[in-house]
Amino acid sequence: MAYKIVERIGGENAIGRVLQGFAKPRMDLSCGSSAEDVADVAVIAAVLAK
């Protein structure tokens, strides 16, 4: 939740959490994610899944 606060205060785009250390990429979105957040994380997951 803290990264969303920083995003809103700083006016930047924070893209969901990417969990590392698994065989495949794991993404985590908060309940307050926008459709743009979901699309951004989906693109990152697709790139990481190669």
PQR file of N, CA, C, O and H, with PARSE charges and radii, in Angstrom:
ATOM      1  N   MET A   1       0.818  -1.171   0.000 -0.4000 1.5000
ATOM      2  CA  MET A   1       0.000   0.000   0.000 -0.0000 2.0000
ATOM      3  C   MET A   1       0.876   1.254   0.000  0.5500 1.7000
ATOM      4  O   MET A   1       0.481   2.288  -0.539 -0.5500 1.4000
ATOM      5  N   ALA A   2       2.040   1.167   0.591 -0.4000 1.5000
ATOM      6  CA  ALA A   2       2.909   2.340   0.669 -0.0000 2.0000
ATOM      7  C   ALA A   2       3.340   2.811  -0.713  0.5500 1.7000
ATOM      8  O   ALA A   2       3.470   4.014  -0.940 -0.5500 1.4000
ATOM      9  H   ALA A   2       2.362   0.327   1.029  0.4000 1.0000
ATOM     10  N   TYR A   3       3.563   1.885  -1.640 -0.4000 1.5000
ATOM     11  CA  TYR A   3       4.007   2.317  -2.969 -0.0000 2.0000
ATOM     12  C   TYR A   3       2.908   3.071  -3.694  0.5500 1.7000
ATOM     13  O   TYR A   3       3.211   3.937  -4.515 -0.5500 1.4000
ATOM     14  H   TYR A   3       3.457   0.908  -1.456  0.4000 1.0000
ATOM     15  N   LYS A   4       1.647   2.778  -3.423 -0.4000 1.5000
ATOM     16  CA  LYS A   4       0.543   3.519  -4.035 -0.0000 2.0000
ATOM     17  C   LYS A   4       0.455   4.939  -3.450  0.5500 1.7000
ATOM     18  O   LYS A   4       0.120   5.884  -4.164 -0.5500 1.4000
ATOM     19  H   LYS A   4       1.401   2.075  -2.756  0.4000 1.0000
ATOM     20  N   ILE A   5       0.754   5.085  -2.163 -0.4000 1.5000
ATOM     21  CA  ILE A   5       0.765   6.408  -1.548 -0.0000 2.0000
ATOM     22  C   ILE A   5       1.866   7.256  -2.177  0.5500 1.7000
ATOM     23  O   ILE A   5       1.644   8.413  -2.534 -0.5500 1.4000
ATOM     24  H   ILE A   5       1.027   4.318  -1.583  0.4000 1.0000
ATOM     25  N   VAL A   6       3.052   6.670  -2.308 -0.4000 1.5000
ATOM     26  CA  VAL A   6       4.171   7.381  -2.926 -0.0000 2.0000
ATOM     27  C   VAL A   6       3.836   7.745  -4.370  0.5500 1.7000
ATOM     28  O   VAL A   6       4.187   8.827  -4.839 -0.5500 1.4000
ATOM     29  H   VAL A   6       3.232   5.730  -2.017  0.4000 1.0000
ATOM     30  N   GLU A   7       3.156   6.837  -5.072 -0.4000 1.5000
ATOM     31  CA  GLU A   7       2.756   7.104  -6.459 -0.0000 2.0000
ATOM     32  C   GLU A   7       1.848   8.326  -6.531  0.5500 1.7000
ATOM     33  O   GLU A   7       2.047   9.203  -7.372 -0.5500 1.4000
ATOM     34  H   GLU A   7       2.871   5.957  -4.691  0.4000 1.0000
ATOM     35  N   ARG A   8       0.871   8.382  -5.666 -0.4000 1.5000
ATOM     36  CA  ARG A   8      -0.087   9.484  -5.715 -0.0000 2.0000
ATOM     37  C   ARG A   8       0.519  10.798  -5.249  0.5500 1.7000
ATOM     38  O   ARG A   8       0.222  11.849  -5.817 -0.5500 1.4000
ATOM     39  H   ARG A   8       0.710   7.670  -4.983  0.4000 1.0000
ATOM     40  N   ILE A   9       1.358  10.755  -4.232 -0.4000 1.5000
ATOM     41  CA  ILE A   9       1.987  11.977  -3.742 -0.0000 2.0000
ATOM     42  C   ILE A   9       3.007  12.495  -4.755  0.5500 1.7000
ATOM     43  O   ILE A   9       3.086  13.696  -5.009 -0.5500 1.4000
ATOM     44  H   ILE A   9       1.600   9.901  -3.771  0.4000 1.0000
ATOM     45  N   GLY A  10       3.792  11.571  -5.335 -0.4000 1.5000
ATOM     46  CA  GLY A  10       4.851  11.967  -6.254 -0.0000 2.0000
ATOM     47  C   GLY A  10       4.395  12.195  -7.679  0.5500 1.7000
ATOM     48  O   GLY A  10       5.140  12.744  -8.490 -0.5500 1.4000
ATOM     49  H   GLY A  10       3.727  10.595  -5.128  0.4000 1.0000
ATOM     50  N   GLY A  11       3.176  11.777  -7.993 -0.4000 1.5000
ATOM     51  CA  GLY A  11       2.666  11.964  -9.344 -0.0000 2.0000
ATOM     52  C   GLY A  11       3.334  11.061 -10.371  0.5500 1.7000
ATOM     53  O   GLY A  11       3.341  11.373 -11.562 -0.5500 1.4000
ATOM     54  H   GLY A  11       2.571  11.331  -7.334  0.4000 1.0000
ATOM     55  N   GLU A  12       3.888   9.960  -9.923 -0.4000 1.5000
ATOM     56  CA  GLU A  12       4.557   9.022 -10.824 -0.0000 2.0000
ATOM     57  C   GLU A  12       3.700   7.782 -11.027  0.5500 1.7000
ATOM     58  O   GLU A  12       2.638   7.645 -10.419 -0.5500 1.4000
ATOM     59  H   GLU A  12       3.883   9.707  -8.955  0.4000 1.0000
ATOM     60  N   ASN A  13       4.164   6.880 -11.884 -0.4000 1.5000
ATOM     61  CA  ASN A  13       3.443   5.649 -12.168 -0.0000 2.0000
ATOM     62  C   ASN A  13       4.176   4.482 -11.510  0.5500 1.7000
ATOM     63  O   ASN A  13       5.263   4.102 -11.946 -0.5500 1.4000
ATOM     64  H   ASN A  13       5.026   6.991 -12.378  0.4000 1.0000
ATOM     65  N   ALA A  14       3.582   3.916 -10.466 -0.4000 1.5000
ATOM     66  CA  ALA A  14       4.149   2.741  -9.804 -0.0000 2.0000
ATOM     67  C   ALA A  14       3.444   1.516 -10.364  0.5500 1.7000
ATOM     68  O   ALA A  14       2.217   1.422 -10.334 -0.5500 1.4000
ATOM     69  H   ALA A  14       2.699   4.224 -10.113  0.4000 1.0000
ATOM     70  N   ILE A  15       4.220   0.597 -10.865 -0.4000 1.5000
ATOM     71  CA  ILE A  15       3.644  -0.607 -11.459 -0.0000 2.0000
ATOM     72  C   ILE A  15       3.740  -1.728 -10.446  0.5500 1.7000
ATOM     73  O   ILE A  15       4.825  -2.037  -9.952 -0.5500 1.4000
ATOM     74  H   ILE A  15       5.216   0.673 -10.889  0.4000 1.0000
ATOM     75  N   GLY A  16       2.598  -2.342 -10.134 -0.4000 1.5000
ATOM     76  CA  GLY A  16       2.444  -3.408  -9.149 -0.0000 2.0000
ATOM     77  C   GLY A  16       3.696  -4.103  -8.657  0.5500 1.7000
ATOM     78  O   GLY A  16       4.781  -3.892  -9.199 -0.5500 1.4000
ATOM     79  H   GLY A  16       1.717  -2.091 -10.535  0.4000 1.0000
ATOM     80  N   ARG A  17       3.561  -4.893  -7.684 -0.4000 1.5000
ATOM     81  CA  ARG A  17       4.699  -5.607  -7.122 -0.0000 2.0000
ATOM     82  C   ARG A  17       5.023  -6.827  -7.977  0.5500 1.7000
ATOM     83  O   ARG A  17       4.128  -7.553  -8.411 -0.5500 1.4000
ATOM     84  H   ARG A  17       2.679  -5.065  -7.244  0.4000 1.0000
ATOM     85  N   VAL A  18       6.298  -7.038  -8.209 -0.4000 1.5000
ATOM     86  CA  VAL A  18       6.779  -8.219  -8.926 -0.0000 2.0000
ATOM     87  C   VAL A  18       7.519  -9.065  -7.903  0.5500 1.7000
ATOM     88  O   VAL A  18       8.545  -8.647  -7.368 -0.5500 1.4000
ATOM     89  H   VAL A  18       7.025  -6.449  -7.857  0.4000 1.0000
ATOM     90  N   LEU A  19       6.999 -10.249  -7.636 -0.4000 1.5000
ATOM     91  CA  LEU A  19       7.614 -11.126  -6.647 -0.0000 2.0000
ATOM     92  C   LEU A  19       8.707 -11.944  -7.309  0.5500 1.7000
ATOM     93  O   LEU A  19       8.492 -12.528  -8.371 -0.5500 1.4000
ATOM     94  H   LEU A  19       6.166 -10.589  -8.071  0.4000 1.0000
ATOM     95  N   GLN A  20       9.866 -11.988  -6.694 -0.4000 1.5000
ATOM     96  CA  GLN A  20      11.013 -12.681  -7.260 -0.0000 2.0000
ATOM     97  C   GLN A  20      11.317 -13.940  -6.465  0.5500 1.7000
ATOM     98  O   GLN A  20      10.886 -14.090  -5.322 -0.5500 1.4000
ATOM     99  H   GLN A  20      10.040 -11.513  -5.831  0.4000 1.0000
ATOM    100  N   GLY A  21      12.071 -14.846  -7.091 -0.4000 1.5000
ATOM    101  CA  GLY A  21      12.501 -16.056  -6.411 -0.0000 2.0000
ATOM    102  C   GLY A  21      11.653 -17.268  -6.740  0.5500 1.7000
ATOM    103  O   GLY A  21      11.883 -18.342  -6.184 -0.5500 1.4000
ATOM    104  H   GLY A  21      12.422 -14.724  -8.019  0.4000 1.0000
ATOM    105  N   PHE A  22      10.694 -17.131  -7.615 -0.4000 1.5000
ATOM    106  CA  PHE A  22       9.850 -18.240  -8.040 -0.0000 2.0000
ATOM    107  C   PHE A  22      10.308 -18.733  -9.408  0.5500 1.7000
ATOM    108  O   PHE A  22      11.039 -18.029 -10.105 -0.5500 1.4000
ATOM    109  H   PHE A  22      10.507 -16.259  -8.066  0.4000 1.0000
ATOM    110  N   ALA A  23       9.890 -19.928  -9.798 -0.4000 1.5000
ATOM    111  CA  ALA A  23      10.247 -20.454 -11.120 -0.0000 2.0000
ATOM    112  C   ALA A  23       9.624 -19.614 -12.237  0.5500 1.7000
ATOM    113  O   ALA A  23      10.213 -19.468 -13.308 -0.5500 1.4000
ATOM    114  H   ALA A  23       9.296 -20.500  -9.232  0.4000 1.0000
ATOM    115  N   LYS A  24       8.455 -19.073 -11.991 -0.4000 1.5000
ATOM    116  CA  LYS A  24       7.767 -18.222 -12.964 -0.0000 2.0000
ATOM    117  C   LYS A  24       7.443 -16.897 -12.280  0.5500 1.7000
ATOM    118  O   LYS A  24       7.321 -16.842 -11.056 -0.5500 1.4000
ATOM    119  H   LYS A  24       7.977 -19.192 -11.120  0.4000 1.0000
ATOM    120  N   PRO A  25       7.303 -15.829 -13.066 -0.5600 1.5000
ATOM    121  CA  PRO A  25       7.019 -14.530 -12.446  0.2800 2.0000
ATOM    122  C   PRO A  25       5.669 -14.520 -11.725  0.5500 1.7000
ATOM    123  O   PRO A  25       4.699 -15.118 -12.189 -0.5500 1.4000
ATOM    124  N   ARG A  26       5.628 -13.847 -10.613 -0.4000 1.5000
ATOM    125  CA  ARG A  26       4.397 -13.677  -9.842 -0.0000 2.0000
ATOM    126  C   ARG A  26       4.151 -12.189  -9.686  0.5500 1.7000
ATOM    127  O   ARG A  26       5.052 -11.441  -9.306 -0.5500 1.4000
ATOM    128  H   ARG A  26       6.417 -13.361 -10.237  0.4000 1.0000
ATOM    129  N   MET A  27       2.957 -11.768  -9.973 -0.4000 1.5000
ATOM    130  CA  MET A  27       2.587 -10.362  -9.872 -0.0000 2.0000
ATOM    131  C   MET A  27       1.519 -10.208  -8.798  0.5500 1.7000
ATOM    132  O   MET A  27       0.733 -11.124  -8.555 -0.5500 1.4000
ATOM    133  H   MET A  27       2.225 -12.375 -10.282  0.4000 1.0000
ATOM    134  N   ASP A  28       1.497  -9.065  -8.170 -0.4000 1.5000
ATOM    135  CA  ASP A  28       0.531  -8.793  -7.116 -0.0000 2.0000
ATOM    136  C   ASP A  28      -0.042  -7.403  -7.340  0.5500 1.7000
ATOM    137  O   ASP A  28       0.705  -6.429  -7.431 -0.5500 1.4000
ATOM    138  H   ASP A  28       2.135  -8.321  -8.367  0.4000 1.0000
ATOM    139  N   LEU A  29      -1.349  -7.309  -7.427 -0.4000 1.5000
ATOM    140  CA  LEU A  29      -2.022  -6.023  -7.594 -0.0000 2.0000
ATOM    141  C   LEU A  29      -2.882  -5.749  -6.366  0.5500 1.7000
ATOM    142  O   LEU A  29      -3.482  -6.667  -5.806 -0.5500 1.4000
ATOM    143  H   LEU A  29      -1.956  -8.101  -7.354  0.4000 1.0000
ATOM    144  N   SER A  30      -2.942  -4.491  -5.952 -0.4000 1.5000
ATOM    145  CA  SER A  30      -3.784  -4.124  -4.825 -0.0000 2.0000
ATOM    146  C   SER A  30      -5.228  -3.962  -5.293  0.5500 1.7000
ATOM    147  O   SER A  30      -5.504  -3.868  -6.489 -0.5500 1.4000
ATOM    148  H   SER A  30      -2.455  -3.746  -6.407  0.4000 1.0000
ATOM    149  N   CYS A  31      -6.121  -3.934  -4.343 -0.4000 1.5000
ATOM    150  CA  CYS A  31      -7.548  -3.799  -4.663 -0.0000 2.0000
ATOM    151  C   CYS A  31      -7.866  -2.479  -5.363  0.5500 1.7000
ATOM    152  O   CYS A  31      -8.839  -2.399  -6.113 -0.5500 1.4000
ATOM    153  H   CYS A  31      -5.896  -4.011  -3.371  0.4000 1.0000
ATOM    154  N   GLY A  32      -7.075  -1.464  -5.132 -0.4000 1.5000
ATOM    155  CA  GLY A  32      -7.327  -0.154  -5.722 -0.0000 2.0000
ATOM    156  C   GLY A  32      -6.664   0.053  -7.069  0.5500 1.7000
ATOM    157  O   GLY A  32      -6.536   1.190  -7.524 -0.5500 1.4000
ATOM    158  H   GLY A  32      -6.285  -1.529  -4.523  0.4000 1.0000
ATOM    159  N   SER A  33      -6.239  -1.025  -7.717 -0.4000 1.5000
ATOM    160  CA  SER A  33      -5.549  -0.898  -9.000 -0.0000 2.0000
ATOM    161  C   SER A  33      -6.504  -0.458 -10.098  0.5500 1.7000
ATOM    162  O   SER A  33      -7.665  -0.864 -10.141 -0.5500 1.4000
ATOM    163  H   SER A  33      -6.343  -1.948  -7.347  0.4000 1.0000
ATOM    164  N   SER A  34      -5.988   0.378 -10.977 -0.4000 1.5000
ATOM    165  CA  SER A  34      -6.788   0.835 -12.117 -0.0000 2.0000
ATOM    166  C   SER A  34      -6.623  -0.140 -13.282  0.5500 1.7000
ATOM    167  O   SER A  34      -5.788  -1.043 -13.237 -0.5500 1.4000
ATOM    168  H   SER A  34      -5.045   0.708 -10.942  0.4000 1.0000
ATOM    169  N   ALA A  35      -7.416   0.052 -14.305 -0.4000 1.5000
ATOM    170  CA  ALA A  35      -7.302  -0.790 -15.500 -0.0000 2.0000
ATOM    171  C   ALA A  35      -5.931  -0.616 -16.145  0.5500 1.7000
ATOM    172  O   ALA A  35      -5.380  -1.565 -16.702 -0.5500 1.4000
ATOM    173  H   ALA A  35      -8.094   0.785 -14.342  0.4000 1.0000
ATOM    174  N   GLU A  36      -5.381   0.589 -16.072 -0.4000 1.5000
ATOM    175  CA  GLU A  36      -4.041   0.842 -16.623 -0.0000 2.0000
ATOM    176  C   GLU A  36      -2.983   0.061 -15.840  0.5500 1.7000
ATOM    177  O   GLU A  36      -2.042  -0.472 -16.428 -0.5500 1.4000
ATOM    178  H   GLU A  36      -5.829   1.360 -15.619  0.4000 1.0000
ATOM    179  N   ASP A  37      -3.137  -0.008 -14.508 -0.4000 1.5000
ATOM    180  CA  ASP A  37      -2.210  -0.787 -13.679 -0.0000 2.0000
ATOM    181  C   ASP A  37      -2.236  -2.258 -14.083  0.5500 1.7000
ATOM    182  O   ASP A  37      -1.187  -2.892 -14.203 -0.5500 1.4000
ATOM    183  H   ASP A  37      -3.902   0.425 -14.030  0.4000 1.0000
ATOM    184  N   VAL A  38      -3.423  -2.793 -14.291 -0.4000 1.5000
ATOM    185  CA  VAL A  38      -3.566  -4.197 -14.680 -0.0000 2.0000
ATOM    186  C   VAL A  38      -2.911  -4.440 -16.037  0.5500 1.7000
ATOM    187  O   VAL A  38      -2.215  -5.438 -16.221 -0.5500 1.4000
ATOM    188  H   VAL A  38      -4.274  -2.278 -14.194  0.4000 1.0000
ATOM    189  N   ALA A  39      -3.130  -3.545 -16.973 -0.4000 1.5000
ATOM    190  CA  ALA A  39      -2.532  -3.698 -18.302 -0.0000 2.0000
ATOM    191  C   ALA A  39      -1.011  -3.627 -18.237  0.5500 1.7000
ATOM    192  O   ALA A  39      -0.327  -4.405 -18.902 -0.5500 1.4000
ATOM    193  H   ALA A  39      -3.696  -2.734 -16.823  0.4000 1.0000
ATOM    194  N   ASP A  40      -0.472  -2.698 -17.439 -0.4000 1.5000
ATOM    195  CA  ASP A  40       0.987  -2.570 -17.300 -0.0000 2.0000
ATOM    196  C   ASP A  40       1.601  -3.834 -16.716  0.5500 1.7000
ATOM    197  O   ASP A  40       2.628  -4.310 -17.200 -0.5500 1.4000
ATOM    198  H   ASP A  40      -1.028  -2.066 -16.899  0.4000 1.0000
ATOM    199  N   VAL A  41       0.975  -4.378 -15.679 -0.4000 1.5000
ATOM    200  CA  VAL A  41       1.494  -5.594 -15.044 -0.0000 2.0000
ATOM    201  C   VAL A  41       1.377  -6.789 -15.989  0.5500 1.7000
ATOM    202  O   VAL A  41       2.250  -7.657 -15.993 -0.5500 1.4000
ATOM    203  H   VAL A  41       0.140  -3.991 -15.286  0.4000 1.0000
ATOM    204  N   ALA A  42       0.319  -6.845 -16.785 -0.4000 1.5000
ATOM    205  CA  ALA A  42       0.165  -7.929 -17.747 -0.0000 2.0000
ATOM    206  C   ALA A  42       1.284  -7.902 -18.788  0.5500 1.7000
ATOM    207  O   ALA A  42       1.800  -8.950 -19.177 -0.5500 1.4000
ATOM    208  H   ALA A  42      -0.390  -6.139 -16.782  0.4000 1.0000
ATOM    209  N   VAL A  43       1.653  -6.718 -19.231 -0.4000 1.5000
ATOM    210  CA  VAL A  43       2.751  -6.587 -20.205 -0.0000 2.0000
ATOM    211  C   VAL A  43       4.066  -7.027 -19.579  0.5500 1.7000
ATOM    212  O   VAL A  43       4.839  -7.745 -20.214 -0.5500 1.4000
ATOM    213  H   VAL A  43       1.234  -5.867 -18.915  0.4000 1.0000
ATOM    214  N   ILE A  44       4.328  -6.615 -18.363 -0.4000 1.5000
ATOM    215  CA  ILE A  44       5.557  -7.020 -17.688 -0.0000 2.0000
ATOM    216  C   ILE A  44       5.597  -8.536 -17.492  0.5500 1.7000
ATOM    217  O   ILE A  44       6.633  -9.166 -17.704 -0.5500 1.4000
ATOM    218  H   ILE A  44       3.700  -6.032 -17.848  0.4000 1.0000
ATOM    219  N   ALA A  45       4.477  -9.115 -17.090 -0.4000 1.5000
ATOM    220  CA  ALA A  45       4.416 -10.569 -16.900 -0.0000 2.0000
ATOM    221  C   ALA A  45       4.670 -11.298 -18.204  0.5500 1.7000
ATOM    222  O   ALA A  45       5.357 -12.320 -18.217 -0.5500 1.4000
ATOM    223  H   ALA A  45       3.635  -8.604 -16.917  0.4000 1.0000
ATOM    224  N   ALA A  46       4.131 -10.794 -19.294 -0.4000 1.5000
ATOM    225  CA  ALA A  46       4.350 -11.429 -20.605 -0.0000 2.0000
ATOM    226  C   ALA A  46       5.812 -11.366 -21.010  0.5500 1.7000
ATOM    227  O   ALA A  46       6.350 -12.331 -21.553 -0.5500 1.4000
ATOM    228  H   ALA A  46       3.573  -9.964 -19.283  0.4000 1.0000
ATOM    229  N   VAL A  47       6.456 -10.241 -20.749 -0.4000 1.5000
ATOM    230  CA  VAL A  47       7.882 -10.103 -21.095 -0.0000 2.0000
ATOM    231  C   VAL A  47       8.733 -11.024 -20.235  0.5500 1.7000
ATOM    232  O   VAL A  47       9.668 -11.649 -20.736 -0.5500 1.4000
ATOM    233  H   VAL A  47       6.019  -9.458 -20.308  0.4000 1.0000
ATOM    234  N   LEU A  48       8.420 -11.117 -18.940 -0.4000 1.5000
ATOM    235  CA  LEU A  48       9.200 -11.959 -18.037 -0.0000 2.0000
ATOM    236  C   LEU A  48       8.966 -13.448 -18.278  0.5500 1.7000
ATOM    237  O   LEU A  48       9.834 -14.264 -17.966 -0.5500 1.4000
ATOM    238  H   LEU A  48       7.661 -10.610 -18.533  0.4000 1.0000
ATOM    239  N   ALA A  49       7.821 -13.811 -18.822 -0.4000 1.5000
ATOM    240  CA  ALA A  49       7.487 -15.229 -19.038 -0.0000 2.0000
ATOM    241  C   ALA A  49       8.237 -15.842 -20.195  0.5500 1.7000
ATOM    242  O   ALA A  49       8.384 -17.062 -20.255 -0.5500 1.4000
ATOM    243  H   ALA A  49       7.116 -13.148 -19.075  0.4000 1.0000
ATOM    244  N   LYS A  50       8.718 -15.022 -21.119 -0.4000 1.5000
ATOM    245  CA  LYS A  50       9.445 -15.461 -22.321 -0.0000 2.0000
ATOM    246  C   LYS A  50       9.203 -16.900 -22.605  0.5500 1.7000
ATOM    247  O   LYS A  50       9.735 -17.435 -23.578 -0.5500 1.4000
ATOM    248  H   LYS A  50       8.599 -14.030 -21.070  0.4000 1.0000
TER
END
